[in-house]
Amino acid sequence: GVLGQKSSSREQISEMSNSELAMTYAALILHDEGADINAENLNKLAKAAGVTVEAYWAPLFAKMLEKTSVEDLISNVGTASAAPAAAAPAAAGAPAAAAAEPEPEEEEEEEEEEKD
């Protein structure tokens, strides 16, 4: 029924997210090691990690990284850029907790002023 469809949809999203993360981490590892970031190497790392990745992910990442350097993606995480779609895969692998949490300092300052 409907519940089965929702579960299936969630599983597809989860698989897609895992594949995207696996390719992001693989690209970062290859970059860190100074190795070529190509579909073959991305797939080798995913396979070595025991991650099943859909066939289109490695060529997609390799093609994107032919035109955009990993340094540019890393330095532009969390900033507006001319190519936000290119930055999205790298951002997916980065912790976003700091950006998501509001700054509580302003509220504390206001409370201190009221106490005086």
N, C-alpha and C positions, 0 to 999 in steps of 0.2 A: 503494500500500500504506500501511502504517502510517507510514512516514517522510513520505509526502506529507501525511498528515493532521496530523502534528505540525508540519510547516512551515506548513500552512494555518492552524493554530491560532495559531502564533507571529505570522504575518502579521496576523491579525485583532487580536491583542493590541497589536501594534505600531501598527496603524492607529488603534485606539481610543486608545492613549496619545498619539499624535501629534495626534489631534483634540482630546483633552482639554487637552493642552499649548497648542495653538493658541488655544483658547478662553480659557484662563487668561491667556496673554500678551495676547490681544486685550482682555480685560476690564481688565487692568492698564494697558494703553496708553490705553484710553478713560477710565479713572479718572484717570490722570495728566494727560490733556488736558482734563479737566472735561466730557467729552462724555457723553451719555446711554448707559448700558450697556443696550442692547436687542438683540434678535435680529438686526435689520437691520444695525446697526453692527458687531456681532461678525462677521457673515458678510462684510461689506464688507472688514474688516481681514484675515480669513482669505483671501479671494479675492485681495486686493492682495498678500499674502505668497506666493501661489501654493500654498496648502495646501488640499487637498480635505478637507472636513469633512462627516461624516454630518449629514443634515438635522435630527436631533433635538438636537444639541449646543448650538446657539446659543439656541434657546428654553429649554432646560434651564438653561443658565447665566444667561440673562436673568431667568428666574423665580426662581432661587435668590438672585440679587443684588438682587431687589426687596425681599426680606425680610431680607437680611444685608448690611451695608455692607462695602465692600472694606477699609476701615480696620480693622474688627473682624477680618476674616479674616487680614489681614497681621499684626496684633498678636497673634493667637492661634496662629500657626503654631508647632507644636512643643509646645503646651501642651494639657492636657486641657480640653475645653470641653463645654458642654451640647449642642452640635450638631457632633460630629466629622465627620459626613458632609458638612456644609456647608463645613467647613474643608479637606476632602481635595482638592478641585480646586485651591485656592490653594497648598496644600502641595506638590502635584505639581510645580509650577513653581519652587519654591524649592530652593536647594541644601541638601541634608540631610547633607553630608559631616561637618560639625562635630558633629552629633548622633550620627552613627554611629560616630565614632572614640572609643575609650575614653581616659580620661585616663592617660597614662603616668607622671605625676609621682609617684604613690604608690609605684610599683615602684622608681623611682630613689632615693627617700628611704630605702626599706628597704635597698637595696644599699649606700648610703653609710653607714648605721648599722652594717652588717655589717663594713665595711672598718675602722672605728674600733677 
